[in-house]
Amino acid sequence: MTTKLGLGIPMPLLAPATATWAVPFAAYYMFLQNRIVLQRFATETVLGDRSDSKEGGKDPLYVASRAQINFAENVPLILSISLLAELNGANRKFINYALGVLLALRVAHSELGLMAKDGVGIGRPVGHIGTQVVLATLTGYTAYLVKDFWQI
């Protein structure tokens, strides 16, 4: 697998698995951001993450903000670790599975958790625990891949 860089110089693809998954993660992040903008227009809230509008006891702007912020707190770190793993020889099939599971977990956390009635849907604990498992697994795998570097 190669790509053309600049003047047509063949260049190997360095991290195609992580790069492939960056696309749906970015798309979902844009969806989360746009949900906040729509809530701002609907509630006429220009600044802050709380509005005067309450749907069934929960503030839709606050919930939308928390979903986006929580995504932004977790996904960039895991994508960075995935990139480091792939650049250090990780199995690309493993990277694909891990990032696919992570995307499903993050969507479940937001859509079936935070956006559920009262923000306590099953997606919230499943998404949280699953994300921690993916993070720990990718981190451990990356450490394993570079273990020879630390041998004295």
Solvent accessible surface area in square Angstrom, and as a share of the most:
residue,aa,sasa,rsa
1,M,156,0.70
2,T,94,0.55
3,T,59,0.34
4,K,145,0.61
5,L,99,0.49
6,G,78,0.75
7,L,178,0.88
8,G,32,0.31
9,I,105,0.53
10,P,87,0.55
11,M,72,0.32
12,P,75,0.47
13,L,67,0.33
14,L,107,0.53
15,A,13,0.10
16,P,24,0.15
17,A,5,0.04
18,T,10,0.06
19,A,62,0.48
20,T,84,0.49
21,W,57,0.20
22,A,41,0.32
23,V,107,0.61
24,P,43,0.27
25,F,4,0.02
26,A,53,0.41
27,A,54,0.42
28,Y,26,0.10
29,Y,60,0.23
30,M,111,0.50
31,F,96,0.40
32,L,1,0.00
33,Q,73,0.32
34,N,83,0.43
35,R,34,0.12
36,I,21,0.11
37,V,69,0.39
38,L,117,0.58
39,Q,40,0.18
40,R,67,0.25
41,F,157,0.65
42,A,81,0.62
43,T,30,0.17
44,E,154,0.69
45,T,20,0.12
46,V,137,0.79
47,L,160,0.80
48,G,39,0.38
49,D,54,0.28
50,R,145,0.53
51,S,9,0.06
52,D,148,0.77
53,S,45,0.29
54,K,119,0.50
55,E,102,0.46
56,G,75,0.72
57,G,71,0.68
58,K,42,0.18
59,D,9,0.05
60,P,10,0.06
61,L,0,0.00
62,Y,67,0.26
63,V,16,0.09
64,A,1,0.01
65,S,6,0.04
66,R,74,0.27
67,A,1,0.00
68,Q,25,0.11
69,I,64,0.33
70,N,31,0.16
71,F,7,0.03
72,A,39,0.30
73,E,102,0.46
74,N,26,0.14
75,V,4,0.02
76,P,72,0.45
77,L,95,0.47
78,I,1,0.01
79,L,33,0.16
80,S,55,0.36
81,I,22,0.11
82,S,0,0.00
83,L,71,0.36
84,L,94,0.47
85,A,0,0.00
86,E,7,0.03
87,L,89,0.44
88,N,72,0.37
89,G,59,0.56
90,A,8,0.06
91,N,86,0.44
92,R,91,0.33
93,K,133,0.56
94,F,70,0.29
95,I,0,0.00
96,N,56,0.28
97,Y,144,0.55
98,A,12,0.09
99,L,0,0.00
100,G,21,0.21
101,V,78,0.45
102,L,0,0.00
103,L,31,0.15
104,A,63,0.48
105,L,23,0.12
106,R,5,0.02
107,V,50,0.29
108,A,18,0.14
109,H,9,0.04
110,S,2,0.01
111,E,52,0.23
112,L,106,0.53
113,G,0,0.00
114,L,14,0.07
115,M,62,0.28
116,A,28,0.22
117,K,168,0.71
118,D,83,0.43
119,G,8,0.07
120,V,114,0.65
121,G,14,0.14
122,I,130,0.66
123,G,2,0.02
124,R,102,0.37
125,P,65,0.41
126,V,73,0.42
127,G,0,0.00
128,H,99,0.44
129,I,107,0.54
130,G,15,0.14
131,T,1,0.00
132,Q,74,0.33
133,V,87,0.50
134,V,12,0.07
135,L,38,0.19
136,A,66,0.51
137,T,61,0.35
138,L,0,0.00
139,T,62,0.36
140,G,42,0.40
141,Y,50,0.19
142,T,17,0.10
143,A,58,0.45
144,Y,130,0.49
145,L,47,0.23
146,V,45,0.26
147,K,90,0.38
148,D,95,0.49
149,F,157,0.65
150,W,180,0.63
151,Q,129,0.57
152,I,220,1.12
